[in-house]
Amino acid sequence: MDKYRKLISAIAGISFLFTGITGLIMKFAFKSHGFNEVHVWFGVAMVVAATLHLVLNWRIFAGYFRDKRLYALAIPFLALLLVSGFMANDQKDGEHGNRANVRMGHH
C-alpha cells in the first residue's frame, strides 16, 4: 500500500505541475487546440490522483482537523478568500457595466 501512496502522490504532484505550466503557457505565450487538450488531460489526471491521494491518506488528513491550531489559520484564510471572491465579482460586474455604457453612447 505504501508504494501506491508514493506513486499516487508523485502523479498528483507532477500532474499539478504540468497543469500549471501548460496553463501559464496558454495564458501568456500561445493557445492551440492540441495544447489545450494536453492541459485538460493533465488536469483530469491531477483531479483523479488528488482524489486517490486523499482517500489513501484519509486518516492522516482527518487528524489535521483534530488540531485546533488549524482553525486559527483557516478562519482568516477563508475570510480573505471570501472577500477576494466578492472583489473579483465586483470587478467583473464593473467591466460589463462599462461595456454596456459605451455601447449605449454613455461614458
Residue pairs with C-beta under 8 A, 6 or more apart in sequence:
1 56
4 56
5 53
5 56
5 57
8 49
8 52
8 53
8 56
9 53
11 45
11 49
12 46
12 49
12 50
12 52
12 53
15 42
15 43
15 45
15 46
15 49
16 46
16 50
18 42
19 39
19 42
19 43
19 46
22 35
22 38
22 39
22 42
23 39
25 35
26 35
26 36
26 39
54 61
64 70
101 107
